[in-house]
Amino acid sequence: MLFAGLAISIVFIVIVARLLLKDFFPQAVLLIAGIAMLLAGNFMKQSVPDVEPSSGFVLLDIFEFIQSAFSKTNANVGLMIMTIGGFVAYMDKIGASEALVKAALRPLAFLKNYPNITAVAVIPIGQLIFICVPSAAGFGLLLMASVFPILVNLGVSRLAAVSIITGCTSFCIGPASVITASAVEIAQIETVPYFINQQIPIAIILNVVLMVSYFFVNKYFDKKDELAPIEIQEKPKTSEAAPSIYALLPVLPLILLLTFSGVFEVFPIKLKIETTTAMLISLFVGMFFELVRTKNSKALFASFKVFLDGMGEMFKSVVSLIIVAEIFASGLIALGFMDGLIALSQGVGFNAKGIGIIMTLMIFFAAILMGSGNAAFFAFGPLIPNVAKQFGVSSTSILLPMNLSASMGRAISPIAGVLIATANVAGVPVMDIVKRNLIPIGAVLLTLLIYHFGLCF
């Protein structure tokens, strides 16, 4: 019965993957698949999770579980993610994100005579910006408007420039990342220690590998394709640029979280704030800056709608995905997917490392199929605490590489929003970007598996 549940789970996963590849709406696909698996699990004598006591009618229990998933997620991690989305939208509206990019790019002036080195030097700078502006598609378009013209005018080919820009989105880390928010919620740990102690050390190593790989890969492809850089001019600004001090605003939540995290003894008494609180404080600081700059109180009050719209957009695209992915994951649990996978792994001699590698690769390929690192992680991340408990390891030891591989897979997915959007702006085929990203991302994934599971696990 255990392996029958595993087999049925795999059938459902294959069906879901095919539907997503055919561009079916992911939330609906995951929700319906989750309900179907919960029903199938009930026929296999499995109860609907988190519905105690049972009503005695399985359909009622399932919809009770769906209601519980919506209310629980919205009250916890959902509110945090929506606040992040609203804050990012507001920073973009007032020009603070663009000011941050301009400030971060100033060190590249020293490398203006070395275009290929300048291109890869964008990667660590881009990663730092991505921590504060965590929307992959939005971040990619921001760099296309600011960094892309600079790189091309320095002598970097269009394809090399756009591949570097998409490569900057390879690692979803930091307190503002929705994958990070989901990971710490699943593992029941603090955000800032996870970011500082676990994400940063491995991200530094992976960024070095990414830089070296992109340098040689783009050099090879440019020579092979005989691509010459095409000079382009920056578009004239249609509105007044934000002051340079605005570059501090997108970074302010990170500063607040680090200062009041308890990791650093900054004050004689221990003060601590959560991610949502840091975002709200930073929002009102940004609104104060806008009031001083524009001296238009009516426009300032109206601009709050941008924050609310950003929250709503994040609910529609991300929080709803988390909820239905949780239902999908519960369906897999009801069918005994993880129990069967663990039993099968133990049968062939796999230990916690083996299961961790399997889950990391599964997330990676799921992200390529779905075009979304978020969807892949949300679907399989909730399965990990039970796995970790059975093998006697910490949840983060498996969640961390899954966290990173989810965003890596998105960077080589031809249906990922960030690749499609940047390719359209650059006027290049999406598949040409995928070809250039494939080797660097593959090298980084291999490094992640060797470093994490071979040396640190």
MOLIN-V755425 format. One record per run of one state. SS is the DSSP state (h for helix, s for strand, l for the rest). FROM is the first residue (numbers start at 1). TO is the last residue. If there is no record, write none. Layout:
# MOLIN-V755425
ss=SS from=FROM to=TO
ss=SS from=FROM to=TO
This chain:
# MOLIN-V755425
ss=l from=1 to=1
ss=h from=2 to=21
ss=l from=22 to=25
ss=h from=26 to=43
ss=l from=44 to=57
ss=h from=58 to=75
ss=l from=76 to=76
ss=h from=77 to=93
ss=l from=94 to=95
ss=h from=96 to=111
ss=l from=112 to=114
ss=h from=115 to=132
ss=l from=133 to=135
ss=h from=136 to=154
ss=l from=155 to=157
ss=h from=158 to=167
ss=l from=168 to=177
ss=h from=178 to=187
ss=l from=188 to=190
ss=h from=191 to=225
ss=l from=226 to=243
ss=h from=244 to=259
ss=l from=260 to=274
ss=h from=275 to=294
ss=l from=295 to=296
ss=h from=297 to=334
ss=l from=335 to=336
ss=h from=337 to=347
ss=l from=348 to=351
ss=h from=352 to=370
ss=l from=371 to=372
ss=h from=373 to=381
ss=l from=382 to=383
ss=h from=384 to=391
ss=l from=392 to=394
ss=h from=395 to=410
ss=l from=411 to=416
ss=h from=417 to=426
ss=l from=427 to=429
ss=h from=430 to=456
ss=l from=457 to=457
